[in-house]
Structure formats: structure tokens, C-alpha cells
Amino acid sequence: MLTDPKDKLVMAKVVAMLLKKKMGFRTVMNIIPLDATLVKGSHGRIPEDKADLPILITDQVNSSFNDDIEATDVYGILKKHLTEEE
């Protein structure tokens, strides 16, 4: 998953390391590079459609925040909900 696609011998290296480990040798399984650009996915991606955005539901009728809130504001809203006395 996170192996370097430019390394043509990565599978051979994995097999060799696993064989060494099975034979009882100590070996470092350092097949995953430290290059962060190899990580792909949707982490932190903002959805294109507004219907796919996360929602915040509360039963407190006195809540006063806009329809659109920033992700960094959620902590403060939750803390306020939990610490406020009714």
C-alpha cells in the first residue's frame, strides 16, 4: 500500500525480509519509505457537494451558531454544550 512505486524490487525485498524472519534472523522491516507524498486518499478533502458535508445535531434550542461552521469551531461548540448549565 505505501511501498515506493519506483522501486521495482520491492516485492523481492519483502519476500527476502520475511524469509530471514522465518529463519530466525533479526531484521528490520524497513520497506515503507518515509516519503509522505506517497500517501493518497481523501483525508482532509472538502466535499464538492454541500449535501456530503458533515452535520452537527443538537437538542439544545438555545444554540446560536450559523448554518455553516468551520471544522475548527466544533470543539468549542461541543465544550460549550457540555459545560453550560441550563
Backbone as numpy.savetxt, mean C-alpha at the origin, in Angstrom:
# Nx Ny Nz CAx CAy CAz Cx Cy Cz
7.31 -11.10 -8.51 6.49 -9.91 -8.51 7.35 -8.66 -8.51
8.31 -8.59 -7.63 9.14 -7.40 -7.54 10.56 -7.63 -8.06
10.75 -8.67 -8.82 12.09 -8.91 -9.35 12.37 -7.96 -10.50
13.63 -7.76 -10.76 14.06 -6.83 -11.81 13.79 -7.45 -13.18
12.95 -6.83 -14.01 12.64 -7.41 -15.32 13.83 -7.36 -16.28
14.82 -6.55 -16.00 16.00 -6.47 -16.86 16.97 -7.62 -16.61
16.84 -8.26 -15.46 17.73 -9.37 -15.11 17.20 -10.65 -15.75
17.90 -11.13 -16.76 17.44 -12.32 -17.51 17.67 -13.61 -16.71
18.55 -13.59 -15.75 18.88 -14.80 -14.99 18.23 -14.84 -13.61
17.19 -14.05 -13.41 16.59 -13.97 -12.08 16.01 -15.31 -11.63
15.37 -16.05 -12.51 14.81 -17.35 -12.11 15.91 -18.35 -11.77
17.00 -18.31 -12.51 18.13 -19.19 -12.21 18.72 -18.85 -10.85
18.79 -17.56 -10.53 19.30 -17.14 -9.23 18.38 -17.62 -8.10
17.09 -17.53 -8.32 16.13 -17.98 -7.31 16.27 -19.48 -7.08
16.35 -20.24 -8.15 16.48 -21.70 -8.04 17.78 -22.06 -7.33
18.86 -21.37 -7.68 20.16 -21.66 -7.05 20.11 -21.36 -5.55
19.49 -20.26 -5.19 19.41 -19.91 -3.77 18.54 -20.90 -3.00
17.43 -21.32 -3.62 16.56 -22.29 -2.96 17.26 -23.64 -2.80
18.03 -24.06 -3.80 18.78 -25.31 -3.70 19.81 -25.24 -2.58
20.52 -24.12 -2.49 21.51 -23.94 -1.41 20.82 -24.04 -0.06
19.67 -23.41 0.06 18.93 -23.41 1.33 18.46 -24.83 1.68
17.97 -25.57 0.68 17.50 -26.94 0.91 18.65 -27.86 1.31
19.86 -27.58 0.80 21.02 -28.41 1.13 21.61 -28.03 2.48
21.07 -27.00 3.12 21.52 -26.64 4.46 22.50 -25.48 4.52
22.85 -24.92 3.37 23.75 -23.77 3.37 23.01 -22.52 3.80
23.74 -21.63 4.44 23.17 -20.33 4.75 23.28 -19.45 3.52
22.20 -18.78 3.19 22.24 -17.90 2.03 21.31 -16.72 2.24
21.65 -15.62 1.63 20.82 -14.43 1.71 19.92 -14.41 0.48
18.62 -14.34 0.71 17.66 -14.31 -0.41 17.50 -12.87 -0.88
18.50 -12.36 -1.56 18.51 -10.96 -2.00 18.16 -10.84 -3.48
17.07 -11.43 -3.88 16.67 -11.38 -5.29 15.77 -10.18 -5.59
15.22 -9.55 -4.55 14.35 -8.39 -4.77 15.21 -7.13 -4.70
15.26 -6.37 -5.78 16.10 -5.17 -5.78 15.49 -4.06 -4.92
16.29 -3.07 -4.60 15.84 -1.96 -3.78 15.33 -0.80 -4.62
15.09 -1.03 -5.89 14.62 0.01 -6.81 13.11 0.20 -6.64
12.71 1.33 -6.07 11.29 1.58 -5.79 10.46 1.80 -7.05
11.09 2.09 -8.17 10.33 2.31 -9.41 9.74 1.02 -9.96
10.18 -0.13 -9.46 9.64 -1.40 -9.93 8.26 -1.71 -9.34
7.91 -1.01 -8.26 6.61 -1.24 -7.62 5.53 -0.55 -8.44
4.57 -1.32 -8.88 3.47 -0.79 -9.69 2.17 -1.04 -8.93
1.13 -0.34 -9.29 -0.16 -0.57 -8.66 -0.96 0.69 -8.55
-1.99 0.62 -7.75 -2.94 1.74 -7.65 -2.83 2.47 -6.32
-1.81 2.21 -5.55 -1.68 2.86 -4.24 -1.52 4.36 -4.42
-2.42 5.12 -3.81 -2.34 6.56 -3.88 -2.95 7.17 -5.13
-3.49 6.35 -5.99 -4.07 6.85 -7.23 -5.45 7.42 -6.95
-5.73 8.60 -7.48 -7.03 9.23 -7.30 -7.97 8.69 -8.37
-9.16 8.19 -7.99 -10.09 7.64 -8.97 -10.54 8.68 -9.99
-10.77 8.22 -11.20 -11.22 9.11 -12.27 -12.67 9.52 -12.09
-13.50 8.59 -11.64 -14.93 8.85 -11.46 -15.20 9.18 -10.00
-15.98 10.20 -9.75 -16.29 10.63 -8.39 -17.06 9.56 -7.62
-17.78 8.68 -8.32 -18.53 7.61 -7.67 -17.60 6.57 -7.05
-16.33 6.53 -7.44 -15.37 5.56 -6.91 -14.58 6.08 -5.72
-14.84 7.32 -5.31 -14.13 7.89 -4.17 -14.61 7.24 -2.87
-13.77 7.18 -1.84 -14.21 6.63 -0.55 -15.23 7.55 0.10
-16.05 6.99 0.98 -17.07 7.78 1.66 -16.87 7.71 3.17
-17.36 8.71 3.85 -17.33 8.78 5.31 -18.76 8.93 5.79
-19.23 7.95 6.55 -20.62 7.94 7.02 -20.62 8.14 8.53
-21.49 9.02 9.01 -21.60 9.26 10.44 -23.07 9.38 10.82
-23.34 9.10 12.08 -24.72 9.26 12.57 -24.88 10.54 13.38
-23.83 11.33 13.48 -23.91 12.59 14.22 -24.48 13.67 13.31
-25.64 14.17 13.71 -26.32 15.17 12.88 -25.67 16.54 12.96
-24.87 16.78 14.00 -24.23 18.08 14.14 -22.87 18.14 13.43
-22.57 17.14 12.61 -21.30 17.15 11.88 -21.32 18.26 10.85
-20.23 19.01 10.84 -20.17 20.12 9.89 -18.87 20.04 9.09
-18.94 19.32 7.99 -17.83 19.30 7.05 -18.39 19.27 5.64
-17.59 19.72 4.71 -18.03 19.82 3.32 -18.28 18.43 2.72
-18.95 18.42 1.58 -19.15 17.15 0.87 -17.83 16.55 0.43
-16.90 17.39 0.02 -15.57 16.92 -0.39 -14.58 17.27 0.70
-13.98 16.24 1.29 -12.96 16.47 2.31 -11.65 15.86 1.83
-10.56 16.42 2.31 -9.25 15.90 1.95 -8.96 14.64 2.77
-8.16 13.75 2.22 -7.81 12.51 2.93 -7.08 12.81 4.23
-6.33 13.90 4.25 -5.58 14.25 5.46 -6.48 14.81 6.56
-7.72 15.17 6.25 -8.65 15.70 7.23 -9.45 14.61 7.95
-9.40 13.39 7.46 -10.22 12.31 8.03 -9.83 12.03 9.48
-8.54 12.03 9.78 -8.09 11.78 11.15 -8.71 12.78 12.12
-8.65 14.05 11.77 -9.20 15.08 12.64 -10.71 14.94 12.84
-11.41 14.59 11.78 -12.86 14.41 11.86 -13.20 13.23 12.78
-12.49 12.12 12.61 -12.74 10.95 13.45 -12.39 11.23 14.91
-11.28 11.93 15.12 -10.88 12.26 16.49 -11.93 13.15 17.15
-12.43 14.12 16.39 -13.47 15.01 16.91 -14.74 14.23 17.25
-15.11 13.27 16.39 -16.29 12.45 16.64 -16.13 11.61 17.92
-14.95 11.11 18.15 -14.73 10.23 19.29 -14.55 10.98 20.60
-14.03 12.19 20.54 -13.75 12.90 21.79 -14.81 13.92 22.17
-15.68 14.27 21.23 -16.71 15.25 21.51 -17.82 14.63 22.36
-18.24 15.37 23.38 -19.36 14.91 24.20 -20.64 15.48 23.64
-21.67 14.66 23.65 -22.96 15.10 23.10 -23.81 15.75 24.14
